[in-house]
Amino acid sequence: MSRTILDVHILQTVPPSNINRDDTGAPKSAVYGGVRRSRVSSQAWKKATRKAFEELLDPADLGVRTKKVVDTLTERVIMREASLTTEQVWPMAAEIIQAATGAKIEAPTRKAAAKGTKSATDEEALEPKAPQSSYLLFLSARQLDALAELAIEGIGKKAEPKVFVKEAEVKARARKAAATRHSVDIALFGRMVADTTDINVDAAAQVAHALSVHPVELETDYFTAVDDQNSDGEPGAGMIGTVDFNSATLYRYAAVDIDQLARNLDAGLADGERTGEPVRRAVEAFIEGFTLSMPTGKLNTFGNNTLPDAVIVKLRSARPVSFVGAFENPVAQGTAQGHVRAACKALADHIPAIEDAFGAPADQTWIVRVGSQTQDLAPLGEQVNLPELVTQAGQAVADRLGKRG
């Protein structure tokens, strides 16, 4: 059966930076092709992409991932019923969330006061806290709105929260609210709820760990900071430290299963509300957000605000295809031309070879490239700028879904 797959391939050079740290504070890395590479985890770039969605999509099309889901739902209830207090809403909100997701909701554990800080018995420490879920819950704005209406109904009936949610109809409505009208970020990146698997959402987007196309070496910056209040007679640094970093030309890859995306966005919608326009908006936001986003680790320290050197987007009818194999043999070191030219040449050789060998050419290919270093990519597809790519790819996806009916 024919599928619709969107592949995004990016080459991006990042100067000295530490955008994604491991448990020792050093930039993450991985061995690939027998050499140590710089690595940025898929989770880091998915988080950056979700953050970019805030500028690209209506808040109603987004979700919230938090343990503080009772607080989040309570805010929505009080926006509708300003006469209510948080303490009045918390018990009903907690029961509604538990009925909708199956997640355990309980009072947060109080942390003991650190030595030299305020006592845990201080008034601030004793301030009431809303119950929290035991793990992060991902709910869309529309799902939270529906649950807020249900909570208001229960409060209006002056019902005991536990008794209210035990009603079969209420429990079914709560579960349906959490299982339908998914936000774009939930539809793309999925949702796993350990306690209620029937409201899990299969991710439509796959995001690979970004890898450098060449070997990297870890470097360390030794830094000092001067105390502004020191006099001339007080030489020396006020602080001394080190920070690890590297620099790399990264190959970034992501794929979106458009059919799965459409199923996720269709969940719970009436027939007249479905498919093409919401999917088009989601695809356009994903391409732009993934392309332009940057994880924020040590960003103020290094100011590594680069944009990609090249972006290749392919629309396919079979399966997603990563071209990371072009860099299994790391690109040449020590050349005056840097890594971008060699990386583009490796891709220009690898892409046709893979597509010809497996009889799997893309239906459409769009390319954004910067400068003469990327000229080897020119024959591979239509040359556009990013806004044109976003619009054309989104429309191509919508057209294909429309033809499929």
FIMIBA-128529 format. One record per residue: y, x, z of N, C-alpha, C in turn. Coordinates in steps of 0.001 Angstrom, whole numbers, padded with zeros to 6 digits, always signed. Example, Ala and Ser with C-alpha at 12.3 -4.5 7.8 and 13.67 -1.06 7.14 Angstrom:
2
-005690+013190+007800-004500+012300+007800-003300+013200+007800
-002250+012850+007080-001060+013670+007140+000030+012900+007870
% end
This chain:
405
-001186+000837+000000+000000+000000+000000+001246+000880+000000
+002215+000515-000798+003448+001285-000888+004223+001214+000422
+004789+002346+000815+005605+002423+002012+007022+002829+001622
+007926+002802+002572+009275+003319+002364+009561+004300+003484
+009687+005558+003112+009902+006646+004064+011180+007376+003692
+011996+007666+004671+013207+008457+004454+013042+009780+005195
+013099+010893+004463+013012+012233+005041+014390+012884+005041
+014742+013550+006137+016012+014273+006248+015704+015732+006574
+016189+016642+005720+015989+018079+005892+017356+018739+005990
+017555+019573+006997+018869+020176+007232+018717+021665+007508
+019567+022461+006888+019745+023862+007250+021093+023980+007946
+021084+024549+009148+022328+024664+009916+022355+025988+010663
+023430+026726+010483+023604+028002+011156+024386+027787+012444
+023828+028274+013541+024463+028147+014850+024741+029552+015376
+026009+029876+015686+026358+031210+016186+025854+031398+017607
+026193+032513+018277+025748+032698+019659+025905+031410+020463
+024801+030957+021069+024778+029644+021718+023543+029534+022592
+023520+028478+023381+022366+028151+024221+022335+026633+024368
+022070+025962+023253+022235+024513+023214+021076+023744+023842
+019972+024421+024110+018806+023734+024681+018021+024752+025504
+018133+024653+026831+017610+025686+027716+016212+025347+028228
+015434+026396+028533+014145+026200+029197+014339+026265+030714
+013233+026308+031454+013335+026250+032914+013934+027507+033524
+014057+028594+032761+014676+029824+033259+016143+029930+032863
+016632+028952+032070+018011+028999+031602+018186+029681+030262
+017102+030198+029696+017170+030872+028397+017025+029853+027267
+017535+030152+026063+017332+029247+024929+015844+029035+024669
+015453+027801+024369+014055+027529+024073+013621+028264+022807
+012340+028588+022754+011816+029324+021602+010379+028906+021344
+009840+029338+020211+008446+029063+019862+007980+030136+018890
+006687+030397+018898+006103+031313+017912+005652+030495+016715
+006107+030876+015538+005698+030223+014292+005641+031298+013218
+004577+031302+012440+004403+032356+011453+004259+033726+012082
+003775+033765+013328+003513+035027+014001+004731+035697+014613
+005896+035041+014571+007097+035648+015145+007801+034646+016043
+008592+035153+016967+009342+034317+017893+010546+033718+017182
+010669+032373+017277+011785+031661+016646+012646+030986+017718
+013910+030772+017387+014739+029882+018183+014241+028456+017984
+014302+027653+019046+013812+026272+018979+014787+025363+019717
+015028+024194+019150+015772+023141+019837+014853+021933+019866
+014570+021418+021047+013566+020373+021176+014004+019091+020471
+013026+018326+020048+013310+017048+019398+014047+016116+020355
+013702+016171+021643+014352+015296+022620+015845+015596+022710
+016205+016883+022641+017623+017254+022733+018397+016696+021550
+017822+016780+020343+018565+016282+019190+018524+014755+019096
+017482+014132+019598+017474+012663+019650+018547+012159+020617
+018688+012831+021762+019734+012435+022705+021115+012597+022063
+021337+013705+021348+022619+013920+020677+022858+012860+019606
+021807+012466+018904+021931+011436+017873+022275+010088+018497
+021604+009737+019593+021924+008491+020295+023373+008492+020765
+023859+009638+021236+025254+009733+021664+026191+009502+020483
+025825+010041+019313+026648+009846+018113+026702+008376+017710
+025645+007615+017994+025625+006186+017652+026770+005427+018317
+027248+005925+019447+028325+005232+020155+029588+005139+019309
+029762+006090+018398+030918+006080+017500+030612+005394+016175
+029354+005131+015901+028948+004635+014585+028518+003172+014582
+028151+002639+015735+027591+001296+015803+028302+000463+016857
+028239-000838+016681+028754-001769+017669+027928-001635+018951
+028577-001669+020134+027810-001581+021389+026693-002613+021485
+026861-003766+020831+025818-004797+020866+024549-004346+020157
+024647-003315+019307+023487-002816+018573+022810-001652+019276
+023240-001333+020493+022717-000180+021210+022027-000597+022500
+021309+000339+023075+020595+000083+024315+021052+001008+025423
+020491+000771+026617+020763+001597+027794+019425+002047+028349
+019304+003353+028615+018075+003903+029203+018417+004431+030594
+017888+003781+031629+018301+004128+032979+017293+003644+034013
+017265+004315+035153+016559+003779+036316+017410+002742+037033
+018734+002837+036851+019666+001949+037551+019817+000631+036788
+018703+000087+036383+018717-001091+035528+019165-002339+036293
+018938-002379+037598+019410-003522+038396+020933-003521+038442
+021532-002354+038660+022990-002245+038602+023519-002682+037238
+022836-002224+036187+023271-002537+034826+023227-004031+034565
+022137-004670+034968+022019-006118+034788+023028-006859+035674
+023228-006376+036881+024187-007005+037796+025595-007010+037201
+025989-005906+036583+027312-005846+035948+027470-006940+034900
+026409-007176+034130+026475-008211+033097+026554-009613+033707
+025847-009808+034802+025904-011108+035476+027316-011371+035996
+027910-010385+036648+029235-010567+037247+030317-010693+036176
+030111-010074+035008+031054-010283+033905+031103-011758+033516
+029985-012465+033685+029915-013877+033330+030288-014789+034497
+029978-014343+035704+030232-015137+036905+030965-014250+037911
+032286-014161+037767+033074-013227+038568+033077-013568+040050
+032716-014791+040410+032724-015191+041823+031567-014574+042600
+030572-014056+041909+029402-013485+042576+029671-012055+043008
+029008-011617+044077+029090-010232+044531+027822-009489+044124
+027909-008172+044140+026733-007372+043772+025563-007655+044705
+025852-007774+046007+024772-008021+046971+024096-009365+046734
+024849-010342+046232+024256-011642+045904+023349-011557+044680
+023719-010705+043735+023011-010654+042449+021795-009732+042495
+021872-008640+043263+020808-007648+043248+019395-008224+043406
+019131-009091+044393+017743-009560+044552+017220-010307+043328
+018056-011170+042742+017615-011900+041553+017467-010963+040369
+018409-010032+040211+018330-009080+039096+017066-008240+039196
+016727-007805+040394+015527-006985+040576+014266-007749+040195
+014181-009006+040606+012994-009799+040290+012913-010104+038789
+014047-010365+038169+014070-010645+036729+013612-009412+035945
+014120-008234+036311+013712-006998+035625+012220-006757+035803
+011726-006965+037013+010304-006741+037253+009456-007719+036451
+009894-008969+036363+009151-009953+035576+009174-009610+034097
+010290-009089+033618+010443-008786+032192+009672-007554+031767
+009618-006542+032638+009070-005237+032226+007815-004830+032979
+007549-005455+034116+006416-005042+034937+006671-003799+035749
+007845-003181+035576+008148-001946+036288+008357-002216+037770
+007957-001276+038594+008153-001402+040030+009630-001176+040339
+010233-002107+041060+011644-002020+041431+011716-001905+042949
+012366-000851+043439+012433-000640+044884+013721+000068+045259
+014037+000032+046542+015255+000677+047022+015164+002177+046783
+016275+002812+046348+016237+004251+046089+016025+005034+047381
+015291+006126+047291+015061+006984+048458+016338+007723+048799
+016698+007694+050057+017907+008400+050479+017590+009888+050627
+018429+010721+050031+018247+012163+050147+018891+012651+051436
+018210+013540+052119+018767+014097+053343+020030+014882+053028
+020997+014815+053935+022249+015536+053723+022006+017031+053754
+022628+017746+052814+022489+019192+052762+023231+019820+053937
+022794+021006+054337+023441+021717+055438+024901+021965+055108
+025769+021645+056066+027193+021881+055866+027911+020745+055182
+027197+019673+054797+027831+018515+054163+027885+017374+055156
+028393+016230+054730+028456+015075+055613+027072+014679+056100
+027018+014148+057265+025762+013665+057821+025262+012454+057056
+023945+012282+057001+023348+011132+056321+023678+009830+057041
+024205+009935+058262+024566+008722+058991+026009+008305+058748
+026742+009091+057949+028120+008729+057646+028169+007381+056935
+029317+006715+057020+029479+005400+056410+029159+005433+054925
+029571+006526+054253+029318+006629+052807+027823+006664+052515
+027082+007406+053354+025636+007523+053135+024917+006204+053383
+025485+005363+054273+024844+004108+054623+025251+002946+053719
+026112+003203+052759+026545+002150+051832+025343+001601+051077
+025237+000275+050957+024059-000301+050286+023921+000191+048846
+022684+000399+048416+022391+000827+047053+021477-000198+046388
+021718-000421+045119+020869-001365+044389+019466-000798+044223
+018450-001648+044200+017101-001173+043889+017064-000532+042496
+016103+000351+042307+015973+001050+041029+014533+000980+040544
+014357+001175+039238+012999+001275+038692+012451+002665+038985
+011153+002784+038983+010521+004065+039309+010562+005041+038142
+010939+004576+036953+011105+005444+035791+012173+004842+034889
+012598+005609+033894+013650+005154+032997+013184+003939+032203
+014008+002906+032167+013748+001729+031346+014786+001673+030231
+014347+001336+029034+015192+001309+027845+015301-000146+027395
+016473-000737+027560+016689-002131+027187+017929-002246+026324
+017878-003131+025342+019017-003306+024443+020088-004160+025112
+021301-004083+024562+022399-004891+025083+022066-006373+025005
+021459-006804+023907+021123-008221+023753+019994-008637+024703
+019064-007739+024963+018016-008044+025937+018611-008200+027335
+019527-007316+027702+020179-007413+029002+021015-008686+029103
+021665-009065+027994+022438-010308+027996+021541-011514+028260
+020384-011548+027603+019461-012669+027800+018938-012703+029234
+018652-011535+029796+018175-011482+031179+019285-011867+032158
+020525-011526+031820+021651-011924+032672+021780-013445+032726
+021625-014093+031579+021699-015566+031550+020589-016179+032402
+019411-015563+032352+018294-016065+033147+018569-015881+034637
+019150-014742+034996+019475-014490+036400+020526-015479+036903
+021521-015757+036085+022566-016724+036466+021960-018108+036685
+021011-018460+035830+020341-019760+035980+019640-019843+037325
+018941-018778+037690+018237-018770+038964+019173-018814+040150
+020274-018052+040086+021251-018057+041178+021902-019430+041290
+022189-020052+040132+022809-021376+040128+021937-022428+040770
+020626-022253+040661+019693-023202+041287+019490-022918+042767
+020160-021845+043257+019992-021403+044644+018512-021168+044958
+017822-020658+043946+016378-020443+044097+016115-019111+044783
+015038-019056+045546+014561-017794+046091+014086-016950+044904
+014602-015702+044753+014274-014920+043548+012789-014806+043255
+011985-014486+044281+010548-014314+044040+009899-015617+043599
+010365-016730+044158+009817-018038+043783+010240-018398+042364
+011497-018130+042024+012030-018470+040698+011245-017773+039594
+010991-016471+039739+010333-015731+038653+008832-015989+038600
+008279-016658+039617+006854-016995+039560+006582-018186+038655
+007632-018949+038347+007451-020068+037429+007015-019532+036064
+005984-020132+035501+005413-019627+034247+006451-019580+033132
+007280-020615+033061+008288-020652+031996+009309-019538+032162
+009735-019293+033396+010729-018240+033657+010145-016870+033330
+008916-016638+033771+008283-015345+033497+008122-015121+031996
+007744-016165+031271+007586-016049+029817+008926-015769+029143
+009991-016428+029610+011318-016197+029032+011792-014778+029308
+011522-014283+030513+011917-012912+030853+011182-011909+029977
+009873-012126+029809+009080-011206+028980+009524-011260+027520
+009819-012456+027021+010273-012587+025639+011626-011912+025445
+012505-012030+026434+013823-011397+026331+013699-009891+026182
+012723-009293+026869+012549-007838+026797+011793-007394+025550
+011097-008314+024899+010250-007961+023757+010889-008259+022410
+012082-008834+022394+012722-009228+021141+014142-008689+021087
+014748-008802+019871+016130-008365+019657+016360-006928+020129
+015540-006026+019575+015662-004614+019926+016939-004022+019339
+017511-003089+020060+018683-002370+019568+018261-001338+018531
+019239-000794+017817+018950+000206+016779+018281+001429+017381
+018764+001913+018533+018183+003124+019109+016767+002890+019615
+016480+001691+020155+015099+001391+020536+014219+001274+019294
+014705+000615+018259+013929+000459+017024+013616+001805+016390
+014543+002737+016464+014339+004053+015857+013447+004949+016725
+013764+005041+018006+013127+006046+018859+012024+005489+019752
+011846+004169+019733+010725+003578+020442+010984+003395+021928
+010031+002735+022565+010099+002491+024008+008691+002447+024564
+008480+003172+025661+007188+003144+026337+007409+002641+027764
+006759+001524+028101+006811+000968+029450+005401+001046+030010
+005214+001874+031008+003865+002165+031491+003162+000950+032044
+003910+000038+032657+003287-001073+033370+003044-002302+032506
+003712-002393+031360+003567-003577+030502+003546-003117+029051
+002373-002766+028568+002280-002158+027240+002628-003126+026116
+002588-004445+026397+002865-005380+025309+004346-005454+024961
+005217-004796+025733+006619-004716+025313+006980-003309+024837
+005958-002462+024656+006212-001145+024057+006679-001315+022617
+007451-000349+022150+007958-000362+020778+007581+000954+020111
+006849+000874+019002+006487+002079+018258+007726+002649+017579
+007951+003931+017744+009128+004570+017158+009045+004558+015633
+010174+004256+014997+010246+004338+013537+010658+005722+013077
+011295+006495+013955+011802+007818+013578+010973+008911+014232
+010653+009922+013462+010053+011146+013967+011107+012252+013846
+011303+013001+014921+012251+014119+014895+011509+015381+015301
+011504+016374+014419+010800+017623+014691+011645+018532+015570
+010988+019451+016262+011705+020518+016930+012365+021386+015865
+013656+021627+016007+014341+022516+015067+013864+023945+015304
+013606+024672+014205+013140+026060+014301+014028+026958+013459
+014250+028176+013942+014976+029134+013113+014099+029576+011958
+014723+029854+010828+013981+030269+009633+013647+031748+009682
+014007+032421+010751+013859+033874+010893+013507+034193+012338
+013031+035396+012630+012798+035779+014028+014118+035877+014783
+014056+035680+016092+015245+035839+016929+014932+036748+018107
+015979+037339+018633+015875+038112+019861+016792+037487+020908
+016303+037426+022127+017113+036919+023222+018161+037955+023603
+019403+037505+023730+020478+038386+024163+021085+037835+025445
+021753+038699+026191+022328+038314+027476+023780+038754+027536
+024618+037809+027907+026040+038102+028089+026312+038337+029566
+026829+039528+029886+027268+039838+031247+028742+039492+031335
+029114+038628+032277+030507+038212+032347+031053+038357+033760
+032385+038510+033833+033083+038537+035108+034241+037556+035056
+034652+037090+036206+035811+036207+036306+036744+036762+037376
+038038+036792+037067+039042+037337+037980+039593+036225+038862
+039773+036515+040134+040404+035580+041067+041908+035602+040827
+042472+034476+040402+043901+034424+040068+044799+034745+041254
+044312+034590+042461+045134+034821+043647+045014+036231+044197
+044207+037076+043561+044097+038463+044019+045390+039211+043763
+045752+040094+044676+046918+040962+044481+046499+042218+043745
+047483+043029+043366+047185+044285+042664+046334+045210+043519
+046415+045022+044817+045628+045870+045702+044226+045371+045937
+043854+044294+045269+042497+043738+045410+041789+043744+044056
+041380+044917+043598+040702+044999+042300+039305+044404+042375
+038726+044210+041220+037355+043702+041158+037292+042248+040757
+036100+041817+040422+035883+040461+039923+035670+039488+041070
+036114+038261+040846+035847+037206+041810+034460+036617+041635
+033875+036807+040462+032533+036298+040180+031915+037143+039077
+030631+037388+039186+029876+038135+038177+028617+037332+037854
+028252+037287+036579+027044+036561+036218+026557+036926+034831
+025467+036302+034435+024909+036505+033096+024528+035152+032509
+024527+035069+031176+024054+033874+030477+023299+034321+029229
+022131+033753+029010+021314+034106+027846+021741+033297+026629
+021567+033876+025449+021931+033183+024218+021168+033774+023048
+021234+033107+021917+020792+033662+020643+021630+033027+019543
+021418+033438+018322+022049+032796+017166+020986+032611+016101
+021132+031555+015278+020030+031225+014372+020496+030351+013224
+019782+030460+012113+019849+029459+011052+018635+028561+011232
+018880+027299+011547+017819+026366+011921+017403+025489+010738
+016103+025203+010671+015598+024142+009805+015341+022940+010687
+016047+021834+010396+015917+020596+011148+015288+019534+010246
+014388+018734+010824+013684+017731+010018+013501+016450+010815
+013676+015322+010140+013387+014010+010725+012901+013087+009623
+012121+012095+010007+011625+011092+009061+011751+009713+009685
+012087+008726+008867+012181+007348+009329+011228+006493+008510
+010313+005823+009200+009427+004847+008579+010215+003539+008473
+010712+003251+007289+011603+002101+007102+010875+000792+007372
+009612+000722+007042+008838-000504+007286+008703-000776+008785
+008419+000276+009556+008339+000111+011011+009705-000237+011585
+010758+000381+011059+012110+000068+011504+012425-001406+011276
+012065-001919+010100+012310-003329+009799+011526-004240+010740
+010267-003885+011020+009468-004700+011951+010109-004703+013341
+010565-003551+013778+011175-003466+015105+012457-004288+015189
+013277-004207+014161+014542-004937+014176+014342-006427+013938
+013242-006794+013314+012943-008206+013061+012410-008928+014287
+011972-008171+015310+011254-008779+016433+012073-009888+017080
+011543-011096+017012+012170-012231+017656+013267-012906+016868
+013559-012437+015651+014618-013052+014862+014057-014200+014034
+014901-015156+013754+014514-016245+012855+014448-015725+011434
+013728-016450+010560+013541-015989+009189+014866-015742+008476
+015851-016556+008716+017133-016410+008029+017934-015218+008487
+017511-014566+009594+018285-013450+010140+017791-012082+009674
+016676-012052+008984+016033-010770+008787+016591-010029+007583
+016374-008990+007238+015951-007643+007401+016979-006674+006864
+017392-006839+005588+018068-005767+004875+019312-005218+005528
+020245-006076+005941+021521-005581+006463+021364-004808+007768
+020641-005315+008770+020449-004519+009990+019754-003190+009725
+018772-003180+008838+018073-001937+008528+019006-000960+007817
+019800-001475+006888+020752-000600+006192+021701+000065+007190
+022255-000722+008117+023164-000158+009112+022464+000899+009961
+021218+000628+010335+020474+001573+011160+020207+002871+010406
+019828+002759+009141+019554+003950+008335+020819+004780+008157
+021916+004125+007847+023173+004846+007661+023594+005551+008952
+023459+004862+010093+023830+005466+011371+022919+006643+011694
+021621+006510+011387+020705+007604+011692+021026+008831+010853
+021218+008665+009550+021509+009823+008704+022777+010527+009180
+023842+009747+009390+025113+010352+009798+025019+010932+011206
+024424+010186+012125+024340+010664+013503+023486+011897+013638
+022321+011915+012995+021429+013075+013084+022054+014289+012405
+022718+014074+011278+023308+015191+010540+024454+015837+011300
+025329+015030+011878+026568+015558+012452+026477+015866+013947
+025442+015435+014616+025358+015624+016066+024982+017053+016421
+025268+017408+017660+024923+018724+018195+024623+018579+019681
+023456+019019+020156+023215+019023+021602+024310+019812+022320
+024634+019410+023535+025841+019916+024193+025598+021049+025184
+024368+021578+025260+024104+022654+026202+025037+023843+025999
+025711+024257+027071+026618+025423+027077+027667+025356+025970
+028031+024144+025553+028971+024001+024441+030349+024548+024804
+030800+024327+026033+032098+024854+026437+032089+026380+026538
+030927+026942+026827+030821+028400+026937+030866+029079+025585
+030195+028475+024576+030039+029140+023285+030813+028486+022140
+031211+027228+022287+031973+026564+021231+031286+026570+019879
+029981+026319+019875+029168+026414+018658+029231+025127+017828
+030441+024734+017448+030639+023450+016759+030498+023592+015244
+029303+023880+014772+029089+024041+013341+028620+022735+012696
+028743+022674+011382+028170+021602+010573+027094+022197+009673
+026197+021377+009149+025119+021913+008319+025619+022632+007069
+024816+023594+006627+025060+024264+005347+024480+023455+004199
+023398+022721+004478+022760+021920+003431+022005+020761+004065
+022061+019616+003394+021330+018409+003811+020592+017875+002596
+019301+017639+002748+018487+017046+001686+017860+015775+002237
+018105+014657+001578+017514+013379+001989+016658+012865+000847
+015427+012497+001172+014483+012030+000161+013944+010659+000553
+013869+009778-000425+013265+008459-000245+011894+008491-000902
+010850+008171-000117+009471+008297-000588+008736+006966-000488
+007576+006917-001181+006757+005708-001181+005375+005932-000582
+005135+007105-000009+003797+007388+000502+003814+007753+001982
+004226+008974+002287+004173+009462+003658+005294+010466+003863
+005683+010710+005124+006707+011723+005365+006181+013117+005067
+007080+014002+004627+006703+015378+004288+007759+016334+004831
+007346+017194+005758+008216+018262+006242+008047+019482+005344
+009130+020224+005166+009082+021454+004358+009200+022697+005221
+008811+022588+006497+008889+023748+007383+007997+024882+006902
+006967+024546+006108+006094+025588+005573+006823+026605+004701
+008000+026246+004213+008787+027205+003435+009160+028416+004270
+009128+028277+005599+009596+029355+006479+008484+029914+007357
+007214+029563+007016+006100+030165+007758+006171+031681+007624
+006518+032145+006440+006867+033556+006253+008366+033668+006490
+008815+034258+007603+010237+034234+007939+011084+034892+006859
+012282+034347+006664+013143+034897+005621+013569+036305+005987
+013955+037071+004968+014198+038506+005120+015288+038802+006142
+015081+039886+006855+016055+040354+007841+016898+041494+007265
+018046+041674+007881+018832+042866+007574+019543+042846+006250
+019679+041698+005598+020402+041649+004335+021862+041303+004588
+022730+041775+003702+024165+041511+003848+024495+040051+003565
+023564+039311+002972+023823+037922+002597+023490+036926+003704
+023006+037386+004828+022641+036479+005903+021363+035720+005597
+021167+034588+006274+019904+033857+006166+019987+032601+005314
+021170+032036+005130+021283+030757+004436+020805+030868+003000
+021247+031905+002287+020856+032052+000870+019339+032170+000739
+018738+032995+001591+017284+033177+001533+016554+031894+001918
+017099+031152+002880+016465+029898+003287+016528+028867+002167
+017662+028796+001476+017789+027852+000364+016843+028228-000774
+016713+029507-001033+015787+029961-002087+014348+029601-001709
+014001+029784-000430+012646+029446+000019+012386+027944-000146
+013357+027115+000199+013196+025669+000019+013106+025300-001454
+013950+025915-002281+013959+025612-003714+012620+025942-004366
+011933+026941-003855+010605+027283-004371+009521+026375-003793
+009657+026067-002501+008595+025369-001779+008540+023881-002116
+009676+023230-002213+009696+021771-002398+009000+021341-003686
+009364+021902-004861+008655+021480-006082+007170+021827-006033
+006838+022971-005425+005432+023371-005356+004615+022360-004553
+005134+021921-003424+004432+020939-002592+004322+019599-003309
+005443+019131-003858+005437+017812-004493+004567+017793-005744
+004539+018894-006500+003686+018959-007689+002211+019060-007308
+001909+019885-006317+000518+020112-005943-000149+018839-005437
+000600+018006-004736+000016+016805-004140+000397+015538-004890
+001055+015700-006033+001439+014532-006815+002268+013560-006017
+003211+014084-005235+003983+013243-004321+005474+013502-004459
+006029+013295-005648+007471+013467-005787+008217+012359-005060
+009434+012669-004651+010269+011643-004025+010788+010687-005092
+011045+009445-004697+011627+008476-005617+013089+008792-005897
+013794+009226-004851+015199+009616-004988+015477+010784-004058
+016374+011668-004482+016768+012815-003665+018279+012977-003732
+018892+013094-002567+020334+013365-002486+020528+014693-001760
+021518+015467-002191+021766+016781-001597+023253+016946-001283
+023529+017352-000051+024861+017806+000347+024745+019307+000593
+025565+020088-000051+025482+021538+000153+026879+022137+000172
+026992+023258+000870+028284+023907+001083+028226+025340+000573
+029083+025677-000381+029247+027071-000795+028188+027587-001735
+028453+028787-002224+027579+029412-003226+026243+029842-002650
+026162+030005-001328+024903+030434-000717+023807+029386-000878
+024198+028146-001169+023229+027058-001284+022929+026684-002737
+023367+027503-003685+023293+027119-005097+021872+026924-005601
+020893+027544-004970+019507+027389-005426+018980+025964-005219
+019644+025199-004358+019211+023817-004116+019717+022851-005183
+020688+023277-005973+021357+022367-006912+020407+021620-007846
+019368+022273-008393+018494+021548-009333+017589+020496-008681
+017556+020435-007354+016558+019606-006685+016925+018126-006588
+018209+017789-006774+018578+016387-006626+020040+016138-006909
+020459+014899-006700+021822+014481-006974+022785+015071-005944
+023860+015713-006428+024846+016338-005547+025880+015297-005102
+026007+015118-003778+026946+014139-003226+027582+014744-001978
+028643+014072-001483+029113+014431-000154+028430+013520+000862
+028626+013792+002149+027861+013044+003151+028176+011546+003148
+029451+011128+003080+029685+009677+003036+028994+008992+001858
+028978+009648+000693+028278+009076-000470+026783+009004-000211
+026234+010064+000385+024793+010080+000682+024439+008929+001620
+025216+008769+002681+024947+007720+003664+024950+006347+002993
+025969+006085+002200+026093+004776+001548+024979+004541+000542
+024705+005537-000292+023697+005366-001342+022290+005243-000771
+021970+006038+000246+020638+005947+000848+020462+004614+001561
+021487+004173+002278+021400+002878+002952+021208+001741+001974
+021933+001780+000857+021810+000720-000140+020447+000762-000827
+019942+001985-001085+018630+002109-001720+017534+001517-000838
+017638+001745+000467+016665+001178+001403+016765-000342+001418
+017994-000864+001484+018179-002325+001504+017664-002961+000226
+017916-002309-000915+017436-002841-002190+015920-002895-002225
+015286-001848-001721+013828-001824-001765+013252-002906-000871
+013818-003092+000308+013331-004146+001193+013567-005519+000579
+014703-005677-000119+014995-006944-000777+013991-007272-001857
+013587-006265-002628+012609-006485-003682+011248-006851-003118
+010982-006267-001940+009681-006530-001322+009646-007925-000712
+010873-008504-000469+010951-009876+000045+010790-009956+001530
% end
